[in-house]
Amino acid sequence: MTDKVIIVTGGSRGIGAATALLAAQRGYAVCVNYVSNREAADSVAGQIRAAGGRAITVAGDVSKEEDVLRLFTTTDQELGRVTALVNNAGILEHQSRLDTMSAERITRVLVANVTGSLLCAREAVKRMSTRHGGQGGAIVNLSSMAAKLGGPGEYVDYAASKGAIDAFTIGLAKEVAAEGIRVNAVRPGLIYTDIHASGGEAGRVDRLKDAVPMKRGGTAEEVANAILWLLSEESSYATGTFIDVSGGR
Ligand code: NAP
């Protein structure tokens, strides 16, 4: 068993895939979670194995408790006790104003982004906390600059879910700080991934990039670098804190 074991939720594409690949380079055995795109998850795990690393893929919807339980027990059995969790899986839906959003859509977004992250963190704490016989660990949550900017006219439901992630990061960090677990978050800005197509505008980053102080969108790898730093011993005195990876936006 490898000492360092990481679960990356939504590790099949975008920021999660970049994080899974970088974690493998840093010596983690990696569980690549995905919800439906098996081919993408297999590609990430295949790249890790081809470079000599250890990786498994586990399908599972983080908004479903039974899937989260299976994600963690499979990792226990195949890679060993988890030492790092990246709560990366997240969704947004078509750009729209609140006055046209259905209750079902709002619930889908909040459950996937908030409940999913809370359930995964709960399972990680049970395994990492010295209170439960664990050796400690680190959790990084994916928030968003939308938590500060609010997503008006596009997705205030998504922005609200990321505001909840910020509050949860601060609270859980304090709750488990004396039990060997650090909990931090990154707030990406405009990053080139598929998520913008999910909102109905694949070219959103290019439309908005001139309003970014650095005048460009970011890459998934630039976000992964911040995540891996927060997971590493180099950030050993940081908990309940945030890194905005947003080009100054
Ligand atoms: P993405 O390219 O759309 O990829 C989403 C990933 O999450 C995929 O691997 C997908 O799996 C997985 N996923 C979606 N719903 C899931 C569920 N219910 N259970 C498990 N996995 C699920 O997204 P991204 O842009 O990389 O975003 C990653 C995180 O960063 C999200 O939390 C997002 O809110 C945050 N973020 C992104 C940006 C940005 O500009 N890209 C900015 C701020 C914050 P499949 O491949 O199986 O579909």
py3Dmol code that shows the C-alpha trace and the ligand (Angstrom):
import py3Dmol

protein = """\
ATOM      1  CA  MET A   1       0.000   0.000   0.000  1.00  0.00           C
ATOM      2  CA  THR A   2       1.221   3.516  -0.833  1.00  0.00           C
ATOM      3  CA  ASP A   3       1.339   5.952   2.102  1.00  0.00           C
ATOM      4  CA  LYS A   4      -0.325   8.789   0.230  1.00  0.00           C
ATOM      5  CA  VAL A   5      -3.814   7.984  -1.070  1.00  0.00           C
ATOM      6  CA  ILE A   6      -6.006  10.615  -2.710  1.00  0.00           C
ATOM      7  CA  ILE A   7      -9.614  10.666  -3.864  1.00  0.00           C
ATOM      8  CA  VAL A   8     -10.380  13.263  -6.535  1.00  0.00           C
ATOM      9  CA  THR A   9     -14.109  13.571  -7.112  1.00  0.00           C
ATOM     10  CA  GLY A  10     -14.859  14.413 -10.730  1.00  0.00           C
ATOM     11  CA  GLY A  11     -11.308  13.382 -11.617  1.00  0.00           C
ATOM     12  CA  SER A  12     -12.170  12.394 -15.172  1.00  0.00           C
ATOM     13  CA  ARG A  13     -12.135  15.841 -16.788  1.00  0.00           C
ATOM     14  CA  GLY A  14     -11.058  19.458 -16.359  1.00  0.00           C
ATOM     15  CA  ILE A  15      -9.562  20.613 -13.063  1.00  0.00           C
ATOM     16  CA  GLY A  16     -10.130  17.200 -11.470  1.00  0.00           C
ATOM     17  CA  ALA A  17      -8.207  15.382 -14.212  1.00  0.00           C
ATOM     18  CA  ALA A  18      -5.292  17.845 -13.961  1.00  0.00           C
ATOM     19  CA  THR A  19      -5.302  17.375 -10.168  1.00  0.00           C
ATOM     20  CA  ALA A  20      -5.329  13.573 -10.429  1.00  0.00           C
ATOM     21  CA  LEU A  21      -2.394  13.602 -12.855  1.00  0.00           C
ATOM     22  CA  LEU A  22      -0.335  16.033 -10.750  1.00  0.00           C
ATOM     23  CA  ALA A  23      -1.096  14.107  -7.549  1.00  0.00           C
ATOM     24  CA  ALA A  24       0.227  10.932  -9.172  1.00  0.00           C
ATOM     25  CA  GLN A  25       3.426  12.782 -10.104  1.00  0.00           C
ATOM     26  CA  ARG A  26       3.749  13.778  -6.433  1.00  0.00           C
ATOM     27  CA  GLY A  27       3.550  10.146  -5.313  1.00  0.00           C
ATOM     28  CA  TYR A  28      -0.126   9.659  -4.481  1.00  0.00           C
ATOM     29  CA  ALA A  29      -2.065   6.531  -5.319  1.00  0.00           C
ATOM     30  CA  VAL A  30      -5.106   8.066  -6.999  1.00  0.00           C
ATOM     31  CA  CYS A  31      -8.800   7.229  -7.004  1.00  0.00           C
ATOM     32  CA  VAL A  32     -10.338   8.917 -10.053  1.00  0.00           C
ATOM     33  CA  ASN A  33     -14.069   9.338  -9.405  1.00  0.00           C
ATOM     34  CA  TYR A  34     -16.466  10.177 -12.235  1.00  0.00           C
ATOM     35  CA  VAL A  35     -20.216  10.159 -12.733  1.00  0.00           C
ATOM     36  CA  SER A  36     -20.761   9.053 -16.344  1.00  0.00           C
ATOM     37  CA  ASN A  37     -17.736   9.590 -18.620  1.00  0.00           C
ATOM     38  CA  ARG A  38     -15.952   6.294 -18.120  1.00  0.00           C
ATOM     39  CA  GLU A  39     -13.730   6.792 -21.153  1.00  0.00           C
ATOM     40  CA  ALA A  40     -12.328  10.043 -19.756  1.00  0.00           C
ATOM     41  CA  ALA A  41     -11.739   8.483 -16.319  1.00  0.00           C
ATOM     42  CA  ASP A  42      -9.986   5.478 -17.887  1.00  0.00           C
ATOM     43  CA  SER A  43      -7.776   7.840 -19.884  1.00  0.00           C
ATOM     44  CA  VAL A  44      -6.630   9.661 -16.726  1.00  0.00           C
ATOM     45  CA  ALA A  45      -5.980   6.411 -14.843  1.00  0.00           C
ATOM     46  CA  GLY A  46      -4.207   4.986 -17.900  1.00  0.00           C
ATOM     47  CA  GLN A  47      -1.865   7.978 -18.088  1.00  0.00           C
ATOM     48  CA  ILE A  48      -1.025   7.563 -14.383  1.00  0.00           C
ATOM     49  CA  ARG A  49      -0.290   3.852 -14.763  1.00  0.00           C
ATOM     50  CA  ALA A  50       1.756   4.411 -17.930  1.00  0.00           C
ATOM     51  CA  ALA A  51       3.991   6.742 -15.904  1.00  0.00           C
ATOM     52  CA  GLY A  52       4.441   4.062 -13.216  1.00  0.00           C
ATOM     53  CA  GLY A  53       1.831   5.310 -10.746  1.00  0.00           C
ATOM     54  CA  ARG A  54      -1.167   3.630  -9.095  1.00  0.00           C
ATOM     55  CA  ALA A  55      -4.721   4.575 -10.025  1.00  0.00           C
ATOM     56  CA  ILE A  56      -8.241   3.210  -9.897  1.00  0.00           C
ATOM     57  CA  THR A  57     -11.459   4.590 -11.332  1.00  0.00           C
ATOM     58  CA  VAL A  58     -14.742   4.519  -9.395  1.00  0.00           C
ATOM     59  CA  ALA A  59     -18.050   5.571 -10.928  1.00  0.00           C
ATOM     60  CA  GLY A  60     -20.344   7.325  -8.486  1.00  0.00           C
ATOM     61  CA  ASP A  61     -22.618  10.319  -8.152  1.00  0.00           C
ATOM     62  CA  VAL A  62     -21.469  12.384  -5.165  1.00  0.00           C
ATOM     63  CA  SER A  63     -25.027  13.563  -4.595  1.00  0.00           C
ATOM     64  CA  LYS A  64     -26.050   9.992  -3.683  1.00  0.00           C
ATOM     65  CA  GLU A  65     -24.998   8.758  -0.266  1.00  0.00           C
ATOM     66  CA  GLU A  66     -24.752   5.105  -1.308  1.00  0.00           C
ATOM     67  CA  ASP A  67     -22.396   6.057  -4.145  1.00  0.00           C
ATOM     68  CA  VAL A  68     -20.192   8.086  -1.794  1.00  0.00           C
ATOM     69  CA  LEU A  69     -19.996   5.183   0.668  1.00  0.00           C
ATOM     70  CA  ARG A  70     -18.979   2.837  -2.154  1.00  0.00           C
ATOM     71  CA  LEU A  71     -16.394   5.332  -3.430  1.00  0.00           C
ATOM     72  CA  PHE A  72     -14.646   5.358  -0.063  1.00  0.00           C
ATOM     73  CA  THR A  73     -14.899   1.626   0.719  1.00  0.00           C
ATOM     74  CA  THR A  74     -13.561   0.752  -2.743  1.00  0.00           C
ATOM     75  CA  THR A  75     -10.627   3.082  -2.151  1.00  0.00           C
ATOM     76  CA  ASP A  76     -10.025   1.522   1.306  1.00  0.00           C
ATOM     77  CA  GLN A  77      -9.892  -1.931  -0.239  1.00  0.00           C
ATOM     78  CA  GLU A  78      -7.895  -1.178  -3.382  1.00  0.00           C
ATOM     79  CA  LEU A  79      -5.523   1.645  -2.404  1.00  0.00           C
ATOM     80  CA  GLY A  80      -5.588   1.898   1.401  1.00  0.00           C
ATOM     81  CA  ARG A  81      -6.767   4.530   3.878  1.00  0.00           C
ATOM     82  CA  VAL A  82      -7.347   7.883   2.218  1.00  0.00           C
ATOM     83  CA  THR A  83      -4.980  10.706   3.254  1.00  0.00           C
ATOM     84  CA  ALA A  84      -6.191  13.421   0.871  1.00  0.00           C
ATOM     85  CA  LEU A  85      -9.567  14.387  -0.579  1.00  0.00           C
ATOM     86  CA  VAL A  86     -10.242  16.907  -3.333  1.00  0.00           C
ATOM     87  CA  ASN A  87     -13.918  17.827  -3.412  1.00  0.00           C
ATOM     88  CA  ASN A  88     -13.823  18.822  -7.067  1.00  0.00           C
ATOM     89  CA  ALA A  89     -17.017  17.394  -8.600  1.00  0.00           C
ATOM     90  CA  GLY A  90     -19.344  20.260  -9.340  1.00  0.00           C
ATOM     91  CA  ILE A  91     -22.037  21.274 -11.796  1.00  0.00           C
ATOM     92  CA  LEU A  92     -23.756  24.321 -13.182  1.00  0.00           C
ATOM     93  CA  GLU A  93     -26.733  24.485 -15.500  1.00  0.00           C
ATOM     94  CA  HIS A  94     -27.804  26.733 -18.362  1.00  0.00           C
ATOM     95  CA  GLN A  95     -27.257  30.445 -17.868  1.00  0.00           C
ATOM     96  CA  SER A  96     -30.476  32.042 -16.678  1.00  0.00           C
ATOM     97  CA  ARG A  97     -31.969  34.498 -14.211  1.00  0.00           C
ATOM     98  CA  LEU A  98     -33.378  33.257 -10.902  1.00  0.00           C
ATOM     99  CA  ASP A  99     -36.910  34.187 -11.961  1.00  0.00           C
ATOM    100  CA  THR A 100     -36.825  31.433 -14.598  1.00  0.00           C
ATOM    101  CA  MET A 101     -35.129  28.693 -12.553  1.00  0.00           C
ATOM    102  CA  SER A 102     -37.129  25.602 -11.568  1.00  0.00           C
ATOM    103  CA  ALA A 103     -37.033  24.230  -8.043  1.00  0.00           C
ATOM    104  CA  GLU A 104     -35.680  20.963  -9.488  1.00  0.00           C
ATOM    105  CA  ARG A 105     -32.702  22.712 -11.073  1.00  0.00           C
ATOM    106  CA  ILE A 106     -31.866  24.651  -7.912  1.00  0.00           C
ATOM    107  CA  THR A 107     -32.021  21.425  -5.906  1.00  0.00           C
ATOM    108  CA  ARG A 108     -29.826  19.539  -8.396  1.00  0.00           C
ATOM    109  CA  VAL A 109     -27.118  22.196  -8.220  1.00  0.00           C
ATOM    110  CA  LEU A 110     -27.173  22.533  -4.428  1.00  0.00           C
ATOM    111  CA  VAL A 111     -27.239  18.787  -3.795  1.00  0.00           C
ATOM    112  CA  ALA A 112     -24.413  17.980  -6.231  1.00  0.00           C
ATOM    113  CA  ASN A 113     -22.172  20.856  -5.142  1.00  0.00           C
ATOM    114  CA  VAL A 114     -22.927  21.183  -1.433  1.00  0.00           C
ATOM    115  CA  THR A 115     -24.380  17.885  -0.165  1.00  0.00           C
ATOM    116  CA  GLY A 116     -21.897  15.943  -2.319  1.00  0.00           C
ATOM    117  CA  SER A 117     -18.913  17.786  -0.831  1.00  0.00           C
ATOM    118  CA  LEU A 118     -20.231  17.439   2.732  1.00  0.00           C
ATOM    119  CA  LEU A 119     -20.823  13.682   2.342  1.00  0.00           C
ATOM    120  CA  CYS A 120     -17.364  13.080   0.873  1.00  0.00           C
ATOM    121  CA  ALA A 121     -15.719  15.169   3.597  1.00  0.00           C
ATOM    122  CA  ARG A 122     -17.662  13.230   6.244  1.00  0.00           C
ATOM    123  CA  GLU A 123     -16.303   9.922   4.942  1.00  0.00           C
ATOM    124  CA  ALA A 124     -12.782  11.364   4.709  1.00  0.00           C
ATOM    125  CA  VAL A 125     -12.903  12.660   8.312  1.00  0.00           C
ATOM    126  CA  LYS A 126     -13.949   9.204   9.568  1.00  0.00           C
ATOM    127  CA  ARG A 127     -10.789   7.789   8.040  1.00  0.00           C
ATOM    128  CA  MET A 128      -8.300  10.641   8.627  1.00  0.00           C
ATOM    129  CA  SER A 129      -9.175  11.943  12.097  1.00  0.00           C
ATOM    130  CA  THR A 130      -6.942  10.947  15.006  1.00  0.00           C
ATOM    131  CA  ARG A 131     -10.212  10.855  16.978  1.00  0.00           C
ATOM    132  CA  HIS A 132     -11.172   7.838  14.867  1.00  0.00           C
ATOM    133  CA  GLY A 133      -7.709   6.207  14.912  1.00  0.00           C
ATOM    134  CA  GLY A 134      -6.551   7.852  11.674  1.00  0.00           C
ATOM    135  CA  GLN A 135      -3.202   9.447  10.837  1.00  0.00           C
ATOM    136  CA  GLY A 136      -4.533  12.860   9.754  1.00  0.00           C
ATOM    137  CA  GLY A 137      -4.890  14.218   6.245  1.00  0.00           C
ATOM    138  CA  ALA A 138      -5.878  17.142   4.092  1.00  0.00           C
ATOM    139  CA  ILE A 139      -9.039  18.174   2.280  1.00  0.00           C
ATOM    140  CA  VAL A 140      -9.276  20.757  -0.490  1.00  0.00           C
ATOM    141  CA  ASN A 141     -12.680  22.016  -1.593  1.00  0.00           C
ATOM    142  CA  LEU A 142     -13.372  23.589  -4.984  1.00  0.00           C
ATOM    143  CA  SER A 143     -15.127  26.861  -4.416  1.00  0.00           C
ATOM    144  CA  SER A 144     -15.306  29.521  -7.136  1.00  0.00           C
ATOM    145  CA  MET A 145     -14.872  33.258  -7.599  1.00  0.00           C
ATOM    146  CA  ALA A 146     -18.646  33.074  -8.139  1.00  0.00           C
ATOM    147  CA  ALA A 147     -18.909  32.828  -4.338  1.00  0.00           C
ATOM    148  CA  LYS A 148     -17.730  36.454  -4.218  1.00  0.00           C
ATOM    149  CA  LEU A 149     -19.106  37.746  -7.544  1.00  0.00           C
ATOM    150  CA  GLY A 150     -22.543  36.108  -7.256  1.00  0.00           C
ATOM    151  CA  GLY A 151     -23.094  34.951 -10.865  1.00  0.00           C
ATOM    152  CA  PRO A 152     -25.847  37.485 -11.700  1.00  0.00           C
ATOM    153  CA  GLY A 153     -27.828  36.679 -14.853  1.00  0.00           C
ATOM    154  CA  GLU A 154     -25.951  33.391 -15.272  1.00  0.00           C
ATOM    155  CA  TYR A 155     -26.302  31.163 -12.214  1.00  0.00           C
ATOM    156  CA  VAL A 156     -26.903  32.607  -8.775  1.00  0.00           C
ATOM    157  CA  ASP A 157     -27.809  29.054  -7.666  1.00  0.00           C
ATOM    158  CA  TYR A 158     -24.275  27.887  -8.488  1.00  0.00           C
ATOM    159  CA  ALA A 159     -22.776  30.968  -6.796  1.00  0.00           C
ATOM    160  CA  ALA A 160     -24.853  30.266  -3.675  1.00  0.00           C
ATOM    161  CA  SER A 161     -23.587  26.676  -3.650  1.00  0.00           C
ATOM    162  CA  LYS A 162     -19.999  27.955  -3.723  1.00  0.00           C
ATOM    163  CA  GLY A 163     -20.733  30.431  -0.927  1.00  0.00           C
ATOM    164  CA  ALA A 164     -21.845  27.410   1.076  1.00  0.00           C
ATOM    165  CA  ILE A 165     -18.557  25.690   0.246  1.00  0.00           C
ATOM    166  CA  ASP A 166     -16.670  28.682   1.676  1.00  0.00           C
ATOM    167  CA  ALA A 167     -18.610  28.543   4.967  1.00  0.00           C
ATOM    168  CA  PHE A 168     -18.226  24.765   5.164  1.00  0.00           C
ATOM    169  CA  THR A 169     -14.455  25.041   4.572  1.00  0.00           C
ATOM    170  CA  ILE A 170     -14.041  27.474   7.489  1.00  0.00           C
ATOM    171  CA  GLY A 171     -16.269  25.480   9.831  1.00  0.00           C
ATOM    172  CA  LEU A 172     -14.885  22.019   9.134  1.00  0.00           C
ATOM    173  CA  ALA A 173     -11.316  23.358   9.303  1.00  0.00           C
ATOM    174  CA  LYS A 174     -11.948  24.513  12.879  1.00  0.00           C
ATOM    175  CA  GLU A 175     -13.869  21.356  13.776  1.00  0.00           C
ATOM    176  CA  VAL A 176     -11.027  18.975  12.878  1.00  0.00           C
ATOM    177  CA  ALA A 177      -7.916  21.164  13.245  1.00  0.00           C
ATOM    178  CA  ALA A 178      -6.836  19.399  16.448  1.00  0.00           C
ATOM    179  CA  GLU A 179      -7.393  15.974  14.857  1.00  0.00           C
ATOM    180  CA  GLY A 180      -4.646  16.179  12.230  1.00  0.00           C
ATOM    181  CA  ILE A 181      -6.815  17.324   9.335  1.00  0.00           C
ATOM    182  CA  ARG A 182      -6.405  20.559   7.379  1.00  0.00           C
ATOM    183  CA  VAL A 183      -9.295  21.833   5.273  1.00  0.00           C
ATOM    184  CA  ASN A 184      -8.746  24.539   2.666  1.00  0.00           C
ATOM    185  CA  ALA A 185     -10.264  25.684  -0.609  1.00  0.00           C
ATOM    186  CA  VAL A 186      -9.357  27.164  -3.954  1.00  0.00           C
ATOM    187  CA  ARG A 187     -11.521  29.671  -5.780  1.00  0.00           C
ATOM    188  CA  PRO A 188     -10.832  29.337  -9.511  1.00  0.00           C
ATOM    189  CA  GLY A 189     -11.775  32.199 -11.797  1.00  0.00           C
ATOM    190  CA  LEU A 190     -12.305  31.703 -15.539  1.00  0.00           C
ATOM    191  CA  ILE A 191     -10.672  28.370 -16.365  1.00  0.00           C
ATOM    192  CA  TYR A 192     -10.702  26.647 -19.763  1.00  0.00           C
ATOM    193  CA  THR A 193     -12.749  23.470 -19.140  1.00  0.00           C
ATOM    194  CA  ASP A 194     -15.965  21.856 -20.381  1.00  0.00           C
ATOM    195  CA  ILE A 195     -18.031  23.368 -17.548  1.00  0.00           C
ATOM    196  CA  HIS A 196     -18.825  26.505 -19.558  1.00  0.00           C
ATOM    197  CA  ALA A 197     -20.430  24.403 -22.303  1.00  0.00           C
ATOM    198  CA  SER A 198     -22.659  22.935 -19.573  1.00  0.00           C
ATOM    199  CA  GLY A 199     -23.855  26.492 -18.976  1.00  0.00           C
ATOM    200  CA  GLY A 200     -24.649  26.828 -22.691  1.00  0.00           C
ATOM    201  CA  GLU A 201     -21.654  29.024 -23.634  1.00  0.00           C
ATOM    202  CA  ALA A 202     -18.532  27.057 -24.523  1.00  0.00           C
ATOM    203  CA  GLY A 203     -16.706  30.296 -25.401  1.00  0.00           C
ATOM    204  CA  ARG A 204     -17.463  32.072 -22.088  1.00  0.00           C
ATOM    205  CA  VAL A 205     -13.842  32.366 -20.960  1.00  0.00           C
ATOM    206  CA  ASP A 206     -12.795  34.087 -24.180  1.00  0.00           C
ATOM    207  CA  ARG A 207     -15.792  36.443 -24.016  1.00  0.00           C
ATOM    208  CA  LEU A 208     -14.899  37.572 -20.492  1.00  0.00           C
ATOM    209  CA  LYS A 209     -11.115  37.320 -20.404  1.00  0.00           C
ATOM    210  CA  ASP A 210     -10.431  40.985 -21.199  1.00  0.00           C
ATOM    211  CA  ALA A 211     -12.133  41.902 -17.906  1.00  0.00           C
ATOM    212  CA  VAL A 212      -9.587  39.783 -16.014  1.00  0.00           C
ATOM    213  CA  PRO A 213      -6.671  41.924 -14.742  1.00  0.00           C
ATOM    214  CA  MET A 214      -4.216  39.393 -16.253  1.00  0.00           C
ATOM    215  CA  LYS A 215      -6.205  39.536 -19.539  1.00  0.00           C
ATOM    216  CA  ARG A 216      -6.471  35.761 -19.969  1.00  0.00           C
ATOM    217  CA  GLY A 217      -8.282  32.663 -18.801  1.00  0.00           C
ATOM    218  CA  GLY A 218      -6.525  30.115 -16.624  1.00  0.00           C
ATOM    219  CA  THR A 219      -5.676  26.470 -17.161  1.00  0.00           C
ATOM    220  CA  ALA A 220      -6.762  23.449 -15.172  1.00  0.00           C
ATOM    221  CA  GLU A 221      -3.084  22.810 -14.421  1.00  0.00           C
ATOM    222  CA  GLU A 222      -2.718  26.253 -12.799  1.00  0.00           C
ATOM    223  CA  VAL A 223      -5.573  25.371 -10.437  1.00  0.00           C
ATOM    224  CA  ALA A 224      -4.141  21.894  -9.777  1.00  0.00           C
ATOM    225  CA  ASN A 225      -0.828  23.476  -8.696  1.00  0.00           C
ATOM    226  CA  ALA A 226      -2.614  25.439  -5.959  1.00  0.00           C
ATOM    227  CA  ILE A 227      -4.594  22.365  -4.868  1.00  0.00           C
ATOM    228  CA  LEU A 228      -1.468  20.214  -4.577  1.00  0.00           C
ATOM    229  CA  TRP A 229       0.277  22.921  -2.564  1.00  0.00           C
ATOM    230  CA  LEU A 230      -2.625  23.039  -0.113  1.00  0.00           C
ATOM    231  CA  LEU A 231      -2.462  19.245   0.213  1.00  0.00           C
ATOM    232  CA  SER A 232       1.291  19.249   0.775  1.00  0.00           C
ATOM    233  CA  GLU A 233       3.421  19.724   3.882  1.00  0.00           C
ATOM    234  CA  GLU A 234       4.545  23.054   2.422  1.00  0.00           C
ATOM    235  CA  SER A 235       1.214  24.466   3.629  1.00  0.00           C
ATOM    236  CA  SER A 236       1.379  22.704   7.008  1.00  0.00           C
ATOM    237  CA  TYR A 237       0.204  25.738   9.056  1.00  0.00           C
ATOM    238  CA  ALA A 238      -2.618  26.720   6.681  1.00  0.00           C
ATOM    239  CA  THR A 239      -6.163  25.645   7.424  1.00  0.00           C
ATOM    240  CA  GLY A 240      -9.552  27.224   6.791  1.00  0.00           C
ATOM    241  CA  THR A 241      -7.994  29.390   4.116  1.00  0.00           C
ATOM    242  CA  PHE A 242      -8.491  30.109   0.423  1.00  0.00           C
ATOM    243  CA  ILE A 243      -6.391  30.594  -2.677  1.00  0.00           C
ATOM    244  CA  ASP A 244      -8.035  32.637  -5.431  1.00  0.00           C
ATOM    245  CA  VAL A 245      -6.659  31.318  -8.743  1.00  0.00           C
ATOM    246  CA  SER A 246      -8.306  33.931 -10.903  1.00  0.00           C
ATOM    247  CA  GLY A 247      -5.764  36.167 -12.615  1.00  0.00           C
ATOM    248  CA  GLY A 248      -6.674  38.972 -10.208  1.00  0.00           C
ATOM    249  CA  ARG A 249     -10.398  38.938 -11.041  1.00  0.00           C
TER     250      ARG A 249
END
"""
ligand_1 = """\
48
NAP
P -15.947 20.001 -15.760
O -14.885 20.180 -16.789
O -17.372 20.215 -16.138
O -15.773 18.537 -15.121
C -16.672 18.138 -14.131
C -16.171 16.848 -13.486
O -17.044 16.529 -12.385
C -16.234 15.670 -14.438
O -15.161 14.822 -14.106
C -17.576 15.012 -14.090
O -17.598 13.612 -14.359
C -17.629 15.263 -12.602
N -18.965 15.280 -12.017
C -20.012 16.095 -12.324
N -21.061 15.827 -11.531
C -20.686 14.817 -10.717
C -21.332 14.082 -9.682
N -22.605 14.335 -9.334
N -20.628 13.086 -9.050
C -19.359 12.826 -9.391
N -18.692 13.494 -10.358
C -19.346 14.473 -11.016
O -15.691 20.944 -14.478
P -14.414 21.852 -14.075
O -14.515 23.146 -14.792
O -13.162 21.054 -14.136
O -14.797 22.174 -12.559
C -14.288 21.432 -11.470
C -14.641 22.185 -10.199
O -14.081 23.502 -10.253
C -16.141 22.370 -9.983
O -16.449 22.251 -8.613
C -16.389 23.791 -10.459
O -17.505 24.364 -9.846
C -15.093 24.457 -10.027
N -14.808 25.683 -10.778
C -14.556 25.669 -12.122
C -14.313 26.870 -12.779
C -14.020 26.935 -14.249
O -13.962 28.071 -14.807
N -13.835 25.833 -14.937
C -14.330 28.072 -12.075
C -14.597 28.042 -10.715
C -14.832 26.847 -10.070
P -17.930 13.007 -15.845
O -16.659 13.201 -16.662
O -18.244 11.576 -15.579
O -19.079 13.807 -16.390
"""
view = py3Dmol.view(width=600, height=400)
view.addModel(protein, "pdb")
view.setStyle({"model": 0}, {"cartoon": {"style": "trace"}})
view.addModel(ligand_1, "xyz")
view.setStyle({"model": 1}, {"stick": {}})
view.zoomTo()
view.show()
